[in-house]
């Protein structure tokens, strides 16, 4: 499977997240050739110093509108993560807190400080 996802067609929108999770039940069979035409359940984007806020929010909007249920935008410089959900809810997780998989990756908990 390629490292990107085809989110829309005509014109094609292909996004390549830093990290993606797709539940086993949603994995296409047989494995697609090229970019799979599906949105991951969870996407992680890690900010770089040159990233522009508008571009990052555009990526988040693309993921969510394509069907991604949970997007984590990691900000190593500020030592926090912004969590965006399909229902429109947004929260900030600080280094003193933990990221949670919620209903997308049940049982997943990771203290943010361990990965920043």
N, CA, C and O atoms as a DFTB+ gen file, in Angstrom:
464 C
 N C O
     1  1       0.848      -1.165       0.000
     2  2       0.000       0.000       0.000
     3  2       0.902       1.239       0.000
     4  3       1.904       1.281       0.713
     5  1       0.545       2.233      -0.793
     6  2       1.296       3.493      -0.835
     7  2       1.164       4.214       0.500
     8  3       0.351       3.832       1.342
     9  1       1.963       5.254       0.688
    10  2       1.951       5.952       1.976
    11  2       1.011       7.151       2.001
    12  3       1.051       7.942       2.943
    13  1       0.181       7.297       1.000
    14  2      -0.806       8.361       0.978
    15  2      -2.200       7.786       0.829
    16  3      -2.381       6.582       0.650
    17  1      -3.181       8.674       0.907
    18  2      -4.581       8.268       0.800
    19  2      -5.281       9.195      -0.180
    20  3      -5.138      10.416      -0.102
    21  1      -6.034       8.615      -1.099
    22  2      -6.802       9.398      -2.064
    23  2      -8.124       9.766      -1.403
    24  3      -8.981       8.910      -1.184
    25  1      -8.278      11.052      -1.087
    26  2      -9.454      11.498      -0.343
    27  2     -10.605      11.911      -1.245
    28  3     -11.768      11.716      -0.891
    29  1     -10.296      12.481      -2.410
    30  2     -11.336      12.871      -3.365
    31  2     -10.835      12.604      -4.777
    32  3      -9.638      12.432      -5.009
    33  1     -11.782      12.574      -5.721
    34  2     -11.459      12.382      -7.132
    35  2     -11.994      13.544      -7.951
    36  3     -12.977      14.187      -7.581
    37  1     -11.336      13.797      -9.056
    38  2     -11.761      14.812     -10.034
    39  2     -12.037      16.180      -9.451
    40  3     -13.205      16.569      -9.413
    41  1     -11.079      16.925      -9.005
    42  2      -9.657      16.605      -9.051
    43  2      -9.257      15.720      -7.871
    44  3      -9.879      15.740      -6.810
    45  1      -8.212      14.956      -8.092
    46  2      -7.723      14.068      -7.037
    47  2      -7.077      14.860      -5.913
    48  3      -6.307      15.790      -6.153
    49  1      -7.399      14.483      -4.689
    50  2      -6.713      15.010      -3.510
    51  2      -6.084      13.826      -2.808
    52  3      -6.780      12.937      -2.317
    53  1      -4.757      13.822      -2.764
    54  2      -4.013      12.762      -2.084
    55  2      -3.259      13.402      -0.932
    56  3      -2.553      14.392      -1.121
    57  1      -3.404      12.850       0.242
    58  2      -2.706      13.344       1.432
    59  2      -1.843      12.219       1.989
    60  3      -2.206      11.044       1.938
    61  1      -0.698      12.611       2.518
    62  2       0.211      11.661       3.155
    63  2       0.480      12.099       4.580
    64  3       1.309      12.982       4.803
    65  1      -0.198      11.505       5.549
    66  2       0.004      11.908       6.942
    67  2       1.344      11.402       7.474
    68  3       1.966      10.516       6.889
    69  1       1.768      11.975       8.579
    70  2       2.978      11.476       9.230
    71  2       2.734      10.082       9.803
    72  3       3.602       9.212       9.731
    73  1       1.552       9.877      10.371
    74  2       1.157       8.576      10.925
    75  2      -0.328       8.388      10.632
    76  3      -1.104       9.341      10.700
    77  1      -0.716       7.170      10.309
    78  2      -2.134       6.869      10.083
    79  2      -2.465       5.514      10.693
    80  3      -1.622       4.619      10.755
    81  1      -3.707       5.383      11.141
    82  2      -4.208       4.115      11.670
    83  2      -5.522       3.806      10.973
    84  3      -6.408       4.653      10.871
    85  1      -5.626       2.568      10.495
    86  2      -6.875       2.071       9.914
    87  2      -7.218       0.795      10.655
    88  3      -6.385      -0.105      10.767
    89  1      -8.428       0.710      11.158
    90  2      -8.819      -0.501      11.881
    91  2      -8.815      -1.695      10.931
    92  3      -9.081      -1.559       9.737
    93  1      -8.514      -2.847      11.476
    94  2      -8.423      -4.086      10.695
    95  2      -9.681      -4.315       9.861
    96  3      -9.597      -4.760       8.716
    97  1     -10.834      -4.015      10.427
    98  2     -12.095      -4.273       9.727
    99  2     -12.285      -3.383       8.500
   100  3     -13.108      -3.693       7.639
   101  1     -11.540      -2.291       8.408
   102  2     -11.678      -1.373       7.276
   103  2     -10.583      -1.527       6.231
   104  3     -10.625      -0.870       5.191
   105  1      -9.601      -2.391       6.494
   106  2      -8.525      -2.566       5.519
   107  2      -9.075      -3.180       4.239
   108  3      -9.785      -4.184       4.284
   109  1      -8.748      -2.579       3.100
   110  2      -9.260      -3.126       1.843
   111  2      -8.588      -4.447       1.488
   112  3      -7.386      -4.619       1.691
   113  1      -9.375      -5.372       0.958
   114  2      -8.872      -6.657       0.469
   115  2      -9.325      -6.815      -0.970
   116  3     -10.510      -6.622      -1.242
   117  1      -8.478      -7.143      -1.878
   118  2      -7.040      -7.264      -1.702
   119  2      -6.410      -5.881      -1.530
   120  3      -7.055      -4.855      -1.748
   121  1      -5.146      -5.879      -1.138
   122  2      -4.436      -4.618      -0.937
   123  2      -4.466      -3.803      -2.230
   124  3      -4.114      -4.317      -3.292
   125  1      -4.886      -2.529      -2.149
   126  2      -5.012      -1.731      -3.368
   127  2      -3.657      -1.402      -3.991
   128  3      -2.631      -1.349      -3.313
   129  1      -3.690      -1.184      -5.298
   130  2      -2.512      -0.714      -6.015
   131  2      -2.594       0.806      -6.029
   132  3      -3.644       1.365      -6.348
   133  1      -1.515       1.471      -5.693
   134  2      -1.535       2.932      -5.642
   135  2      -2.092       3.414      -4.315
   136  3      -2.040       2.713      -3.304
   137  1      -2.625       4.623      -4.342
   138  2      -3.153       5.219      -3.115
   139  2      -4.551       4.683      -2.830
   140  3      -5.424       4.765      -3.694
   141  1      -4.781       4.138      -1.643
   142  2      -6.125       3.637      -1.336
   143  2      -7.121       4.791      -1.249
   144  3      -6.805       5.864      -0.734
   145  1      -8.312       4.555      -1.754
   146  2      -9.371       5.563      -1.741
   147  2     -10.192       5.415      -0.463
   148  3     -11.354       5.010      -0.498
   149  1      -9.572       5.749       0.656
   150  2     -10.260       5.727       1.936
   151  2      -9.544       6.669       2.883
   152  3      -8.380       7.015       2.681
   153  1     -10.256       7.075       3.916
   154  2      -9.673       7.935       4.946
   155  2      -9.318       7.071       6.147
   156  3     -10.114       6.224       6.552
   157  1      -8.140       7.271       6.721
   158  2      -7.783       6.518       7.926
   159  2      -8.723       6.860       9.081
   160  3      -9.376       7.903       9.067
   161  1      -8.788       5.990      10.065
   162  2      -9.580       6.271      11.264
   163  2      -8.914       7.350      12.111
   164  3      -9.587       8.215      12.672
   165  1      -7.586       7.291      12.199
   166  2      -6.794       8.242      12.981
   167  2      -5.649       8.745      12.118
   168  3      -4.972       7.966      11.448
   169  1      -5.440      10.064      12.141
   170  2      -4.314      10.683      11.437
   171  2      -3.513      11.486      12.441
   172  3      -4.075      12.173      13.293
   173  1      -2.185      11.395      12.334
   174  2      -1.293      12.213      13.158
   175  2      -0.461      13.074      12.219
   176  3       0.219      12.561      11.331
   177  1      -0.520      14.376      12.420
   178  2       0.317      15.328      11.689
   179  2       1.276      15.941      12.698
   180  3       0.852      16.394      13.761
   181  1       2.559      15.959      12.377
   182  2       3.570      16.537      13.259
   183  2       4.036      17.847      12.642
   184  3       4.556      17.869      11.526
   185  1       3.845      18.939      13.375
   186  2       4.196      20.251      12.849
   187  2       5.701      20.405      12.693
   188  3       6.482      19.944      13.525
   189  1       6.084      21.058      11.617
   190  2       7.464      21.465      11.373
   191  2       7.526      22.975      11.537
   192  3       6.500      23.645      11.417
   193  1       8.705      23.525      11.808
   194  2       8.806      24.976      12.015
   195  2       8.242      25.811      10.863
   196  3       7.728      26.904      11.100
   197  1       8.326      25.326       9.626
   198  2       7.845      26.100       8.485
   199  2       6.372      25.933       8.159
   200  3       5.881      26.578       7.232
   201  1       5.651      25.093       8.885
   202  2       4.227      24.877       8.599
   203  2       3.420      26.134       8.878
   204  3       3.619      26.806       9.889
   205  1       2.509      26.438       7.968
   206  2       1.623      27.589       8.134
   207  2       0.312      27.112       8.745
   208  3      -0.228      26.084       8.338
   209  1      -0.204      27.862       9.728
   210  2      -1.440      27.438      10.400
   211  2      -2.597      27.171       9.437
   212  3      -3.322      26.191       9.603
   213  1      -2.774      28.024       8.443
   214  2      -3.874      27.835       7.495
   215  2      -3.751      26.554       6.701
   216  3      -4.749      25.886       6.433
   217  1      -2.529      26.206       6.323
   218  2      -2.312      24.967       5.574
   219  2      -2.592      23.746       6.444
   220  3      -3.182      22.768       5.985
   221  1      -2.166      23.812       7.695
   222  2      -2.399      22.698       8.616
   223  2      -3.896      22.518       8.842
   224  3      -4.400      21.395       8.804
   225  1      -4.606      23.617       9.076
   226  2      -6.058      23.520       9.271
   227  2      -6.748      23.015       8.011
   228  3      -7.757      22.316       8.098
   229  1      -6.218      23.359       6.848
   230  2      -6.765      22.832       5.597
   231  2      -6.609      21.330       5.504
   232  3      -7.522      20.633       5.062
   233  1      -5.449      20.825       5.921
   234  2      -5.236      19.371       5.943
   235  2      -6.204      18.700       6.912
   236  3      -6.798      17.669       6.596
   237  1      -6.354      19.293       8.090
   238  2      -7.281      18.735       9.087
   239  2      -8.686      18.675       8.497
   240  3      -9.373      17.661       8.626
   241  1      -9.114      19.753       7.853
   242  2     -10.451      19.787       7.242
   243  2     -10.584      18.718       6.163
   244  3     -11.620      18.060       6.070
   245  1      -9.547      18.540       5.347
   246  2      -9.584      17.496       4.311
   247  2      -9.758      16.119       4.931
   248  3     -10.591      15.332       4.481
   249  1      -8.973      15.824       5.965
   250  2      -9.071      14.515       6.619
   251  2     -10.467      14.290       7.184
   252  3     -11.081      13.249       6.951
   253  1     -10.962      15.278       7.931
   254  2     -12.263      15.106       8.586
   255  2     -13.397      15.007       7.570
   256  3     -14.302      14.189       7.739
   257  1     -13.364      15.818       6.528
   258  2     -14.448      15.763       5.544
   259  2     -14.411      14.465       4.741
   260  3     -15.432      14.046       4.197
   261  1     -13.245      13.828       4.664
   262  2     -13.133      12.547       3.958
   263  2     -13.572      11.364       4.817
   264  3     -13.742      10.256       4.307
   265  1     -13.758      11.596       6.131
   266  2     -14.231      10.517       6.992
   267  2     -13.300      10.106       8.112
   268  3     -13.624       9.199       8.878
   269  1     -12.142      10.757       8.227
   270  2     -11.256      10.463       9.356
   271  2     -11.967      10.861      10.641
   272  3     -12.569      11.932      10.712
   273  1     -11.903      10.012      11.646
   274  2     -12.661      10.251      12.876
   275  2     -11.888      11.028      13.921
   276  3     -12.492      11.681      14.772
   277  1     -10.543      10.974      13.876
   278  2      -9.723      11.612      14.896
   279  2      -8.420      12.080      14.252
   280  3      -7.743      11.307      13.574
   281  1      -8.072      13.359      14.470
   282  2      -6.823      13.920      13.952
   283  2      -6.057      14.530      15.118
   284  3      -6.585      15.356      15.862
   285  1      -4.806      14.110      15.262
   286  2      -3.926      14.700      16.272
   287  2      -2.894      15.539      15.539
   288  3      -2.192      15.034      14.663
   289  1      -2.794      16.811      15.887
   290  2      -1.756      17.679      15.337
   291  2      -0.754      17.920      16.456
   292  3      -1.036      18.626      17.424
   293  1       0.415      17.321      16.304
   294  2       1.451      17.390      17.329
   295  2       2.290      18.647      17.123
   296  3       2.743      18.921      16.011
   297  1       2.492      19.401      18.184
   298  2       3.289      20.625      18.126
   299  2       4.467      20.483      19.093
   300  3       4.365      20.884      20.253
   301  1       5.587      19.914      18.621
   302  2       6.729      19.688      19.513
   303  2       7.295      20.977      20.108
   304  3       7.765      20.983      21.246
   305  1       7.251      22.058      19.348
   306  2       7.803      23.324      19.838
   307  2       7.022      23.854      21.040
   308  3       7.613      24.339      22.005
   309  1       5.700      23.760      20.979
   310  2       4.856      24.241      22.086
   311  2       4.571      23.146      23.109
   312  3       3.965      23.396      24.151
   313  1       5.018      21.923      22.797
   314  2       4.830      20.771      23.682
   315  2       3.351      20.511      23.973
   316  3       2.938      20.371      25.124
   317  1       2.571      20.450      22.896
   318  2       1.148      20.149      23.020
   319  2       0.659      19.484      21.743
   320  3       1.350      19.441      20.726
   321  1      -0.560      18.968      21.838
   322  2      -1.228      18.390      20.672
   323  2      -2.634      18.960      20.603
   324  3      -3.302      19.134      21.622
   325  1      -3.064      19.243      19.405
   326  2      -4.448      19.659      19.186
   327  2      -5.199      18.446      18.649
   328  3      -4.743      17.779      17.720
   329  1      -6.342      18.175      19.241
   330  2      -7.130      17.002      18.874
   331  2      -8.404      17.477      18.188
   332  3      -9.169      18.261      18.748
   333  1      -8.620      16.994      16.970
   334  2      -9.800      17.353      16.184
   335  2     -10.619      16.087      15.970
   336  3     -10.080      15.029      15.647
   337  1     -11.924      16.213      16.154
   338  2     -12.817      15.059      16.036
   339  2     -13.834      15.272      14.915
   340  3     -14.129      16.404      14.532
   341  1     -14.356      14.176      14.405
   342  2     -15.323      14.225      13.317
   343  2     -16.574      15.013      13.683
   344  3     -17.213      15.597      12.807
   345  1     -16.933      15.038      14.967
   346  2     -18.139      15.769      15.381
   347  2     -17.896      17.271      15.532
   348  3     -18.799      18.010      15.925
   349  1     -16.670      17.726      15.220
   350  2     -16.342      19.143      15.308
   351  2     -15.704      19.563      16.616
   352  3     -15.238      20.697      16.738
   353  1     -15.671      18.680      17.591
   354  2     -15.065      19.012      18.884
   355  2     -13.546      19.101      18.739
   356  3     -12.928      18.324      18.010
   357  1     -12.964      20.059      19.445
   358  2     -11.514      20.247      19.449
   359  2     -11.043      20.396      20.885
   360  3     -11.711      21.027      21.704
   361  1      -9.893      19.816      21.188
   362  2      -9.293      19.994      22.508
   363  2      -7.785      20.130      22.349
   364  3      -7.212      19.777      21.319
   365  1      -7.164      20.650      23.396
   366  2      -5.711      20.748      23.450
   367  2      -5.232      19.819      24.554
   368  3      -5.762      19.830      25.665
   369  1      -4.228      19.019      24.237
   370  2      -3.603      18.121      25.209
   371  2      -2.205      18.669      25.476
   372  3      -1.419      18.856      24.548
   373  1      -1.900      18.925      26.734
   374  2      -0.583      19.451      27.097
   375  2       0.371      18.304      27.423
   376  3      -0.039      17.149      27.528
   377  1       1.644      18.643      27.579
   378  2       2.660      17.630      27.884
   379  2       2.396      16.930      29.210
   380  3       2.888      15.824      29.433
   381  1       1.626      17.561      30.091
   382  2       1.300      16.946      31.383
   383  2       0.113      15.985      31.281
   384  3      -0.242      15.330      32.261
   385  1      -0.495      15.900      30.103
   386  2      -1.673      15.054      29.901
   387  2      -1.341      13.908      28.945
   388  3      -0.203      13.763      28.500
   389  1      -2.344      13.108      28.640
   390  2      -2.150      11.963      27.748
   391  2      -3.083      12.041      26.547
   392  3      -4.221      12.498      26.650
   393  1      -2.578      11.590      25.417
   394  2      -3.428      11.387      24.246
   395  2      -4.215      10.109      24.464
   396  3      -3.703       9.135      25.016
   397  1      -5.469      10.122      24.022
   398  2      -6.306       8.934      24.171
   399  2      -6.911       8.571      22.824
   400  3      -7.281       9.440      22.035
   401  1      -7.002       7.288      22.583
   402  2      -7.559       6.805      21.331
   403  2      -9.066       6.918      21.245
   404  3      -9.651       6.725      20.179
   405  1      -9.697       7.232      22.372
   406  2     -11.157       7.390      22.442
   407  2     -11.834       6.162      21.845
   408  3     -11.391       5.041      22.095
   409  1     -12.892       6.345      21.065
   410  2     -13.582       5.187      20.487
   411  2     -12.941       4.740      19.173
   412  3     -13.369       3.751      18.580
   413  1     -11.919       5.464      18.718
   414  2     -11.245       5.130      17.469
   415  2     -10.192       4.041      17.689
   416  3     -10.090       3.100      16.902
   417  1      -9.414       4.176      18.758
   418  2      -8.425       3.167      19.155
   419  2      -8.671       2.897      20.640
   420  3      -7.920       3.379      21.488
   421  1      -9.717       2.132      20.960
   422  2     -10.094       1.924      22.360
   423  2      -8.941       1.388      23.204
   424  3      -8.230       0.463      22.812
   425  1      -8.782       1.999      24.371
   426  2      -7.756       1.563      25.307
   427  2      -6.392       2.194      25.092
   428  3      -5.509       2.054      25.937
   429  1      -6.205       2.886      23.977
   430  2      -4.906       3.514      23.730
   431  2      -4.773       4.779      24.568
   432  3      -5.615       5.674      24.490
   433  1      -3.718       4.849      25.366
   434  2      -3.393       6.028      26.174
   435  2      -1.885       6.206      26.102
   436  3      -1.131       5.258      26.326
   437  1      -1.445       7.420      25.790
   438  2      -0.012       7.697      25.698
   439  2       0.276       9.060      26.310
   440  3      -0.191      10.075      25.795
   441  1       1.041       9.102      27.405
   442  2       1.421      10.397      27.964
   443  2       2.150      11.214      26.892
   444  3       3.132      10.753      26.310
   445  1       1.665      12.413      26.643
   446  2       2.224      13.228      25.573
   447  2       3.708      13.516      25.794
   448  3       4.479      13.563      24.835
   449  1       4.108      13.705      27.034
   450  2       5.512      14.013      27.336
   451  2       6.463      12.913      26.862
   452  3       7.634      13.188      26.600
   453  1       5.982      11.681      26.748
   454  2       6.863      10.584      26.336
   455  2       7.178      10.600      24.844
   456  3       8.123       9.944      24.406
   457  1       6.406      11.335      24.066
   458  2       6.642      11.346      22.618
   459  2       7.023      12.712      22.071
   460  3       7.339      12.832      20.887
   461  1       7.000      13.737      22.900
   462  2       7.396      15.066      22.406
   463  2       8.869      15.302      22.582
   464  3       9.371      16.366      22.222
